[in-house]
Amino acid sequence: MGIKGLTKLLADDAPKAMKAQRLESYFGRRIAVDASMSICQLLVVVGRKGTQMLTNEAGEVTSHLQGMFYQTIRLLEAGIKPVYVFDGPPPDLKKQELAKRFLKRADASEELAVAIVSQNNVDIEKFSKTTVKVTQQHNEDCKRLLRLIGVPVVEAPSEAEGERAALCKAGKVYAVASKDMDSLTFGALIFLCHLMDPSSRKVPEMHLDMDQSIDLCILSGCDYRESIRGIGGLTALKLIHQHGSIESRGASYALILFPDLYQIPDNWPYSEARVLFKEPIVSMEEKPEIKWTTPNEEGLISFLVNENGFNIDRVMKAIEKIKAAKHESSQGWETPGNIAKEPTNKISRAGGAKKKK
């Protein structure tokens, strides 16, 4: 879910700081990609119509495989060197939020069943999207596919957002790509939102240091604690600008003196959330092994064509595209300019919010 309203807040606060860039402008860059978010979006959009999804002859869903295959080829053809980062077990502080999502999905499933009986196509389309869930099998399918393509897979020990940010801060990748804005809160130096769109923008200057940025995101609403009714992005920004932090004397009084406006939930764990953002559970390896290799042609044909019913001619053409893309851009992938600079703990270092229309 990420940080509630952060994209709009950043875009509205300083629109002149935005800069549009084409996908190809990241030629030669190592980009850590949000695997779970990508798979979820692919399950929603690739070959889906209502409750129907792409399947193989055995009836197994293949939307994620087809989408991941051609999405990755597009990145490679643009000269980008992707690293897909997958989630590990969530921290305890997030379990309450996950339980809420489970209940919402269950409610959506009931609404979907009603829509199917009444043949309400609008509601069928709406609730079928809401009920889409990334399973462990979807993840394992995509990991296998990516390894056969020759693209590295990183399995985070906990949340992928923290792992991607750690890779970026360590200079292992140039930027992180996701629609989940909490990558910024974990300290990613460069953040690309809507990487597959034709343009992206730099995030505006907010005049906050990293600690204040984290407090802003906690107040705005994140995965680790309940939202405070009446506080959205703009109010959170005003409070942080005015008082400096959540627990400062002024900020505390501002929240307590207006109970009708700001009712703080019981056991509101803002300090624990702050620790998770500043010290996420990430790989302890100083130099994690991240390698891009040539595609395993025989393995791809066996997996996609023989096991999942893909068209052999299309797969062969796609493999040739992968090989050509890797060969063409190989000279630019390992240049010193690909390595991210040292962190400055400024949110203005990040980039990539989607452009408003």
Long-range contacts (C-beta under 8 A, 24 or more apart in sequence): 1-97, 1-101, 1-180, 1-223, 2-179, 2-180, 2-181, 2-182, 2-183, 2-222, 2-223, 3-181, 3-182, 3-184, 3-185, 3-217, 3-220, 3-221, 3-222, 4-220, 4-221, 4-222, 4-227, 4-232, 4-233, 5-220, 5-221, 5-232, 5-233, 6-181, 6-184, 6-217, 6-220, 6-233, 7-181, 7-193, 7-353, 7-354, 8-233, 9-220, 9-233, 9-234, 9-237, 10-203, 10-204, 10-206, 10-353, 11-201, 11-204, 11-353, 11-356, 13-204, 13-206, 13-237, 14-204, 14-205, 14-206, 15-204, 15-356, 16-204, 17-202, 17-203, 17-204, 17-205, 17-348, 18-201, 18-202, 18-204, 18-353, 18-355, 19-201, 19-202, 19-351, 20-199, 20-200, 20-201, 20-355, 21-199, 21-200, 21-201, 22-198, 22-199, 23-74, 23-78, 23-80, 23-195, 23-196, 23-197, 23-198, 24-78, 24-79, 26-78, 26-79, 26-80, 26-174, 26-175, 26-192, 26-195, 27-78, 27-79, 27-80, 27-329, 27-332, 28-79, 28-80, 28-81, 28-329, 28-332, 28-333, 28-335, 28-337, 28-338, 29-80, 29-81, 29-173, 29-174, 29-175, 29-338, 30-81, 30-83, 30-172, 30-173, 30-174, 30-290, 30-333, 30-338, 31-75, 31-80, 31-81, 31-82, 31-83, 31-173, 31-174, 31-175, 31-176, 31-177, 31-192, 31-195, 32-82, 32-83, 32-85, 32-154, 32-163, 32-164, 32-167, 32-168, 32-172, 32-173, 32-175, 32-176, 32-177, 33-75, 33-82, 33-83, 33-84, 33-85, 33-176, 33-177, 33-178, 33-195, 34-85, 34-160, 34-161, 34-164, 34-176, 34-177, 34-178, 34-179, 34-180, 34-183, 35-84, 35-85, 35-86, 35-87, 35-139, 35-142, 35-153, 35-160, 36-86, 36-87, 36-134, 36-139, 36-160, 37-178, 37-179, 37-180, 38-67, 38-68, 38-71, 38-84, 39-64, 39-68, 39-134, 39-138, 39-139, 39-142, 40-132, 40-134, 41-67, 41-179, 42-66, 42-67, 42-68, 42-71, 43-67, 43-132, 43-134, 43-138, 44-129, 44-132, 48-128, 50-121, 50-124, 50-125, 50-128, 51-112, 51-116, 51-124, 51-128, 56-307, 56-308, 56-309, 57-309, 60-308, 61-138, 62-308, 62-309, 62-310, 64-134, 64-138, 64-141, 64-142, 65-141, 65-142, 65-145, 65-304, 65-308, 65-310, 66-310, 68-142, 68-145, 68-146, 69-145, 69-149, 69-304, 69-318, 70-318, 71-196, 72-146, 72-149, 72-151, 73-318, 73-321, 73-322, 73-325, 74-196, 75-195, 76-151, 76-321, 76-322, 76-325, 76-326, 76-329, 77-321, 77-325, 79-325, 79-328, 79-329, 79-332, 79-333, 81-292, 81-329, 81-333, 82-151, 83-151, 83-152, 83-153, 83-154, 83-167, 83-172, 83-173, 83-290, 84-142, 84-143, 84-146, 84-151, 84-152, 84-153, 84-154, 85-154, 85-156, 85-160, 85-163, 85-164, 85-167, 86-139, 86-143, 86-153, 86-154, 86-155, 86-156, 86-160, 87-156, 87-158, 87-159, 87-160, 88-155, 88-156, 88-157, 88-158, 88-159, 88-160, 88-281, 89-157, 89-158, 90-158, 90-159, 91-158, 91-159, 91-224, 91-276, 91-281, 93-224, 93-225, 93-269, 93-272, 93-273, 93-276, 94-159, 94-223, 94-224, 96-226, 97-223, 97-224, 104-130, 105-130, 105-131, 105-133, 144-303, 145-300, 145-303, 145-304, 147-296, 148-295, 148-296, 148-299, 148-300, 148-303, 149-295, 149-296, 149-300, 149-322, 150-292, 150-293, 150-294, 150-295, 150-296, 150-322, 150-326, 151-292, 152-290, 152-291, 152-292, 154-283, 154-288, 154-290, 156-281, 156-282, 156-283, 157-281, 157-282, 157-283, 158-280, 158-281, 158-282, 159-280, 159-281, 161-186, 161-280, 162-186, 162-276, 162-280, 162-281, 162-282, 163-280, 163-282, 163-283, 164-188, 165-280, 166-280, 166-282, 166-283, 167-288, 168-340, 169-340, 169-343, 171-339, 171-340, 171-341, 172-287, 172-288, 172-290, 173-340, 174-338, 174-339, 174-340, 175-340, 175-351, 175-352, 177-352, 181-217, 182-217, 182-222, 182-223, 182-277, 184-213, 184-217, 184-347, 184-350, 185-213, 185-214, 185-217, 185-222, 185-277, 186-277, 186-280, 187-277, 187-278, 187-343, 187-345, 188-350, 189-340, 189-341, 189-343, 189-344, 189-349, 189-350, 190-340, 190-349, 190-350, 190-351, 190-352, 191-350, 191-351, 191-352, 192-351, 192-352, 193-352, 193-353, 193-354, 194-352, 194-354, 195-352, 197-354, 199-355, 200-351, 200-352, 200-353, 200-354, 200-355, 201-351, 201-352, 201-353, 201-354, 201-355, 202-350, 202-351, 202-352, 203-347, 203-348, 203-350, 203-351, 203-352, 203-353, 204-348, 205-348, 206-237, 206-347, 206-348, 207-241, 208-240, 208-241, 208-347, 209-345, 209-346, 210-345, 210-346, 210-347, 211-245, 212-240, 212-244, 212-245, 213-347, 214-274, 214-277, 214-278, 215-240, 215-245, 215-246, 215-270, 215-274, 216-240, 217-277, 218-246, 218-270, 218-273, 218-274, 218-277, 219-246, 222-273, 224-269, 224-272, 224-273, 224-276, 225-265, 225-268, 225-269, 225-270, 225-273, 226-265, 226-268, 228-255, 228-262, 228-263, 228-264, 228-265, 228-268, 229-262, 229-263, 230-261, 230-262, 230-263, 231-262, 246-270, 247-271, 292-326, 292-333, 294-323, 294-326, 295-319, 295-322, 295-323
